[in-house]
Amino acid sequence: MSDAPAPISARDTPKSVRTRKRILDCAMRLFVEIGYGEATNARIAEEARLTRGAMLYHFPTREALVEAAAEHIHAARSKLMAEASAKAPAGADRAEHAIDVYWAMLNTPPFVAFAELEAVARTDPAVAERLAPYREAFDRAQVGEQLLGLFSAGVGPRFQASRDLARFMLEGLSRATLTYDAEGRVQRLLAVIKRATHMLNRKGSVQDLWPEEPPTR
């Protein structure tokens, strides 16, 4: 039996890896800017400055591109989460810091692009199938471990509910269309989410959810 290393595939050469990354970065950006439907393989190739033949070499079908893009975007989201977990400032309220950080991340290209794929997946079984493992991985591992690091609130059903409440309210808010006083309403909702999280972490009371304002004179 030969001990010689296996030959390197043409698609694994440094140049090929860089080209694939350029394609997938363009796909992620276009999913954000013009949406999944308009971000055709041909449009992505044009943005990546590739010939049709070069694009077909790396991604011969739409399905192949979507599968690779889902993995690429998932990796980008996970990287952002890991970096955020490592940067929590000393002395800060961990729950409030986590909410602010996650809210900011929801507006970054990896999170917006993934949300676009999730919207498409609702009516496109092929996209749903390719997205499913990354949705589950993010739910089970990334959010579970990395938001735990951000919130530093403990383990168990109550603390998991605290993180889930903050996570899903923030995700819903990021996808909502606020037609008036958007900034003010967002800030008030973020404040309520923080108070509700404190309540579930037993750091506040129900009266703190919406404190009474002093009467005006």
C-alpha positions in Angstrom: 0.0 0.0 0.0 1.4 3.4 -1.0 1.9 6.1 1.7 1.8 8.8 -0.9 -0.7 11.6 0.0 -3.9 11.8 -1.9 -3.8 14.1 -4.9 -5.2 17.5 -4.3 -8.5 18.2 -6.2 -8.4 21.1 -8.6 -11.2 22.6 -6.5 -9.0 22.5 -3.4 -6.2 24.6 -4.7 -5.6 28.0 -3.1 -6.8 29.8 -6.2 -9.9 27.7 -6.4 -10.7 28.2 -2.7 -10.3 31.9 -3.1 -12.6 31.9 -6.1 -15.3 29.9 -4.3 -15.1 32.3 -1.4 -15.5 35.3 -3.7 -18.6 33.7 -5.3 -20.1 33.0 -1.9 -19.4 36.4 -0.5 -21.1 37.9 -3.6 -24.1 35.6 -3.1 -24.4 36.6 0.5 -24.2 40.3 -0.4 -26.7 40.0 -3.2 -29.2 38.1 -1.1 -29.1 41.1 1.2 -29.2 43.8 -1.4 -31.6 42.5 -4.1 -33.1 39.3 -2.6 -32.7 35.6 -3.3 -34.9 35.6 -6.5 -33.0 38.4 -8.2 -29.6 37.0 -7.2 -29.4 34.5 -9.9 -26.3 32.4 -10.6 -25.6 34.6 -13.6 -25.9 37.8 -11.6 -23.6 36.4 -8.9 -21.1 35.4 -11.5 -21.2 38.9 -13.0 -20.7 40.5 -9.6 -17.8 38.1 -8.9 -16.3 39.0 -12.3 -16.4 35.4 -13.5 -17.2 33.9 -16.9 -20.2 31.7 -17.2 -17.9 28.7 -17.6 -15.9 29.5 -14.5 -19.1 29.8 -12.5 -20.4 26.5 -13.8 -17.1 24.8 -12.9 -17.6 25.8 -9.2 -21.4 25.6 -9.0 -23.0 23.8 -12.0 -26.5 24.1 -10.5 -28.5 26.5 -8.5 -28.9 23.8 -5.8 -25.1 23.4 -5.5 -24.8 27.2 -5.0 -27.5 27.4 -2.4 -26.1 24.5 -0.4 -22.7 26.1 -0.3 -24.1 29.6 0.3 -26.1 28.3 3.3 -23.0 26.7 4.8 -20.9 29.9 4.1 -23.5 32.2 5.7 -23.9 29.9 8.7 -20.2 30.0 9.2 -20.2 33.8 9.0 -23.0 34.0 11.6 -21.2 31.6 13.9 -18.0 33.6 13.6 -19.8 36.8 14.6 -21.3 35.0 17.6 -18.0 33.6 18.8 -16.3 37.0 18.5 -19.1 38.7 20.4 -18.9 36.1 23.2 -15.2 36.9 23.7 -15.7 40.6 23.8 -18.2 41.1 26.7 -16.8 44.1 28.7 -16.0 43.5 32.4 -18.5 45.0 34.7 -21.3 45.4 32.1 -24.8 44.0 32.7 -24.3 40.7 30.7 -28.0 40.3 29.8 -28.3 43.9 28.5 -25.0 43.7 26.7 -26.1 40.4 25.0 -29.3 42.0 23.8 -27.6 45.0 22.4 -25.0 42.9 20.7 -27.4 40.4 19.2 -29.7 43.2 18.0 -26.7 44.8 16.2 -25.7 41.4 14.7 -29.2 40.9 13.3 -28.6 43.8 11.0 -25.3 42.5 9.6 -25.1 40.9 6.2 -24.7 37.2 7.4 -27.8 37.5 9.6 -29.9 39.4 7.0 -28.8 36.9 4.3 -29.8 33.9 6.4 -33.1 35.5 7.2 -33.7 36.0 3.4 -33.0 32.3 2.9 -35.4 31.4 5.7 -38.1 33.5 4.1 -37.6 31.7 0.8 -37.5 28.3 2.6 -41.1 28.8 3.7 -42.4 28.1 0.2 -39.4 26.5 -1.4 -38.8 22.9 -0.2 -35.4 22.6 -1.9 -34.1 25.7 0.0 -35.7 24.5 3.2 -34.0 21.1 2.9 -30.5 22.7 2.4 -31.1 25.3 5.2 -32.4 22.8 7.8 -29.1 21.5 9.2 -27.7 25.0 9.7 -30.9 26.3 11.3 -30.7 23.4 13.7 -27.0 23.8 14.3 -27.4 27.5 15.1 -30.3 26.8 17.4 -28.7 23.9 19.3 -25.0 24.8 19.4 -24.3 28.4 18.4 -27.1 30.2 20.2 -27.1 27.8 23.1 -23.4 28.1 23.9 -22.6 31.5 22.7 -25.6 33.4 24.0 -25.0 31.5 27.2 -21.6 33.1 27.2 -23.0 36.5 26.5 -25.8 36.3 29.0 -23.9 34.4 31.7 -27.2 33.7 33.3 -26.9 30.0 34.2 -28.4 26.8 32.9 -31.8 25.1 33.1 -35.3 25.7 31.6 -35.8 29.1 33.1 -32.5 30.5 31.9 -33.1 28.9 28.5 -36.5 30.6 28.4 -34.8 33.9 29.2 -32.4 33.5 26.3 -35.1 32.3 23.9 -37.4 35.2 24.8 -34.7 37.7 24.1 -33.6 35.9 20.9 -37.0 35.4 19.3 -38.3 38.9 20.2 -35.2 40.5 18.8 -35.4 38.4 15.6 -39.1 39.2 15.2 -38.4 42.9 15.7 -35.6 42.9 13.1 -38.0 41.6 10.5 -40.9 43.9 11.4 -41.9 46.9 9.3 -42.4 49.9 11.6 -44.1 52.6 9.6 -43.8 55.5 12.1 -41.6 56.5 15.0 -39.4 53.5 14.2 -36.4 54.5 16.3 -38.4 55.4 19.4 -40.5 52.3 19.2 -37.5 50.1 18.8 -35.7 51.6 21.8 -38.8 51.2 24.0 -39.2 47.5 22.9 -35.5 46.8 23.5 -35.9 48.3 27.0 -38.9 46.0 27.7 -37.0 42.9 26.4 -34.2 43.7 28.8 -36.5 44.1 31.7 -38.3 40.9 30.8 -35.0 39.1 30.6 -34.1 40.4 34.1 -37.4 39.2 35.5 -36.8 35.6 34.2 -33.3 35.7 35.6 -34.8 36.8 38.9 -33.1 40.1 38.9 -36.3 42.2 38.7 -40.0 42.2 39.5 -43.1 42.3 37.3 -43.5 45.9 38.3 -40.2 46.7 36.6 -41.5 45.5 33.2 -43.1 48.9 32.6 -42.2 51.3 35.5 -44.8 53.9 36.4 -43.8 57.3 35.1 -44.0 60.2 37.6 -47.1 62.3 37.1 -46.7 65.4 35.0 -47.5 68.7 36.6 
